[in-house]
Amino acid sequence: MTDQTTILDMMESAGHARAARRRFIRLCGGAAAMAGSLSLLAGCDDDDAQSTPFPDPTPTPTPAANADLDILNFALSLEYLEGAYYNQAAFGQVVGGDLTTGVGTQGGVTGGRQVSFTDPVVADYAREIAYDELAHIRFLRTSLGSAAVAQPAINIAGDATGAFTAAARAAGVIGANETFDPYANDENFLVGAYLLTDVGVTAYRGSARLITNKTFLEASAGILATECYHDAAIRSTLWSKGLTRSAIYGNITKISDTRDTLDGGGDTDQDIGNAATANFVPADGNGLALGRTAPQVLNVVYQNRAAVTSGGFFPTGVNGNIRTSAANA
């Protein structure tokens, strides 16, 4: 089978998968509305002698419910980051202001520009992922309602002050005085995508077990599946390009190893393999996707092993109650 046939098969499969997951998101929205209606009916007295039923006053959210909101808001902050990167790379635009307001300090996006793609497949991936990330932002904001956090300040610059450059320097992909611009070409864009989306998958995987609300859990599972599709497309494309540019394999391994040192002990990160053996799916011995706790995710995006509240891609930190990285220093 030729590489071209493989890519076409992947695009066709992605089309079917995209339609399926969008149906799933619509179903999740319907489930949320139904859950709200049922809870209202449950508050009514079923005594036939009472002619006018009244719902009970809205109860104070339980600690478990508040924890669910915290997790979804943490996920929303990560979606703001991915949405900013892919929207800039695909279209040269920031995420609309109506999708960035909310609780906490609203921040802008530093850096980013449209990539002049030479590979039409990579360009298609960038556009599709950008659309999906915007859909995730809308969906999470709708689910959270007035509790949704605002977009924090985000740094996705491709210059000497950019978080991408800091990550590449820390991994030894570039020299101490060099810069990494993820918008310079197709390959750099894919490396930048690997830096973000690979971490997003582990974030959803690690947080899923903490969600108690079934509707929120189903929604989180749906977004996790989408992020896995994105990550597989990015990893497999990087691997294919490594067949003619072997330095890609070494650079991805350096980035993976660096992330593994940031988030503490354990194997929470994997590279894409080499020309002889591909590693499209970073999974454990049971074939399960790798997961990180929220503080471990913040270690990676803050680019710091210590317990801090800002840095890296989020120069002033994220909004919400989950904002401190783990103490791994």
Long-range contacts (C-beta under 8 A, 24 or more apart in sequence): 3-240, 7-121, 7-240, 10-233, 10-236, 11-121, 11-124, 14-128, 14-229, 14-233, 17-229, 18-128, 18-132, 18-229, 21-222, 21-225, 21-226, 21-229, 22-135, 24-222, 24-225, 25-135, 25-139, 25-219, 25-222, 28-139, 28-215, 28-218, 28-219, 28-222, 29-139, 29-142, 31-215, 31-218, 32-143, 32-215, 32-219, 35-215, 64-212, 64-213, 65-212, 65-213, 67-210, 67-212, 68-211, 68-212, 68-213, 68-216, 69-144, 69-147, 70-320, 70-321, 70-322, 71-207, 71-210, 71-211, 71-216, 71-220, 71-294, 71-322, 72-140, 72-143, 72-144, 72-216, 72-220, 73-103, 73-144, 73-147, 73-148, 73-149, 73-319, 73-320, 73-321, 73-322, 74-203, 74-207, 74-294, 74-318, 74-320, 74-322, 75-140, 75-203, 75-204, 75-207, 75-220, 75-223, 76-137, 76-140, 76-141, 76-144, 76-148, 76-149, 76-320, 77-149, 77-151, 77-152, 77-314, 77-318, 77-319, 77-320, 78-199, 78-200, 78-203, 78-297, 78-301, 79-133, 79-136, 79-137, 79-140, 80-137, 80-151, 80-152, 80-154, 81-154, 81-156, 81-196, 81-301, 81-313, 81-314, 82-129, 82-133, 82-136, 82-196, 82-197, 82-200, 83-130, 83-133, 83-134, 83-136, 83-137, 84-109, 84-112, 84-151, 84-154, 84-156, 85-112, 85-156, 85-182, 85-192, 85-193, 85-196, 86-126, 86-129, 86-130, 86-133, 86-193, 87-130, 87-133, 87-134, 88-112, 88-113, 88-114, 88-156, 88-183, 89-113, 89-114, 89-115, 89-126, 89-130, 89-182, 89-183, 89-189, 89-192, 90-114, 90-115, 90-123, 90-126, 90-127, 90-129, 90-130, 91-127, 91-130, 95-134, 95-137, 95-151, 99-134, 99-137, 99-138, 99-141, 99-151, 100-150, 100-151, 101-150, 101-151, 102-141, 102-148, 102-149, 102-150, 102-151, 102-319, 103-146, 103-147, 103-148, 103-149, 103-150, 103-319, 103-320, 104-149, 104-150, 104-152, 104-319, 104-320, 105-150, 105-152, 105-153, 105-316, 105-319, 106-150, 106-151, 106-152, 107-150, 107-151, 107-152, 107-153, 107-154, 107-316, 108-153, 108-154, 109-153, 109-154, 109-155, 109-156, 110-153, 110-154, 110-155, 110-156, 110-157, 110-161, 110-162, 110-315, 111-155, 111-156, 111-157, 111-158, 111-159, 111-162, 112-156, 112-157, 112-158, 112-183, 113-158, 113-183, 114-183, 115-183, 115-184, 115-185, 115-186, 115-189, 116-185, 117-186, 117-189, 118-185, 118-186, 119-186, 121-237, 122-186, 122-189, 122-190, 122-237, 125-233, 125-234, 125-237, 126-189, 129-193, 129-197, 129-230, 129-233, 132-226, 132-230, 136-223, 136-226, 139-219, 139-223, 140-219, 140-223, 143-216, 143-219, 149-318, 149-319, 149-320, 150-319, 152-314, 152-316, 152-317, 152-318, 152-319, 153-314, 153-315, 153-316, 154-313, 154-314, 154-315, 155-312, 155-313, 155-314, 155-315, 156-182, 156-313, 158-182, 158-183, 158-184, 163-303, 163-312, 163-313, 164-192, 164-195, 166-303, 166-312, 167-195, 167-255, 167-258, 167-303, 167-312, 168-255, 170-258, 170-303, 171-251, 171-254, 171-255, 171-257, 171-258, 172-254, 172-258, 173-251, 173-254, 173-255, 186-241, 187-238, 187-241, 187-245, 187-248, 190-234, 190-237, 190-238, 190-241, 191-238, 191-248, 191-251, 191-252, 191-255, 193-230, 193-234, 194-234, 194-235, 194-238, 194-252, 194-255, 194-272, 195-255, 196-313, 197-227, 197-230, 197-231, 197-234, 198-231, 198-234, 198-235, 198-269, 198-282, 199-259, 199-292, 199-297, 199-300, 199-301, 200-227, 200-231, 201-227, 201-228, 201-231, 201-282, 201-289, 201-290, 202-268, 202-269, 202-289, 202-290, 202-291, 202-292, 202-297, 203-292, 203-294, 203-297, 205-288, 205-289, 205-290, 205-291, 205-292, 206-291, 206-292, 206-293, 206-294, 206-296, 206-297, 207-291, 207-293, 207-294, 208-291, 224-289, 228-289, 232-280, 232-281, 235-272, 235-279, 235-280, 235-281, 235-282, 236-278, 236-280, 238-272, 239-272, 239-273, 239-278, 239-279, 239-280, 242-272, 242-274, 242-275, 243-275, 246-275, 248-272, 249-273, 249-274, 249-275, 259-300, 261-305, 262-299, 262-300, 262-303, 262-304, 262-305, 262-328, 263-292, 263-296, 263-297, 263-299, 263-300, 263-326, 263-328, 264-296, 264-299, 264-305, 264-326, 264-328, 268-292, 268-296, 293-326, 294-322, 295-322, 295-324, 295-325, 295-326, 296-325, 296-326, 298-322, 298-323, 298-324, 298-325, 298-326, 299-325, 299-326, 299-328, 305-329
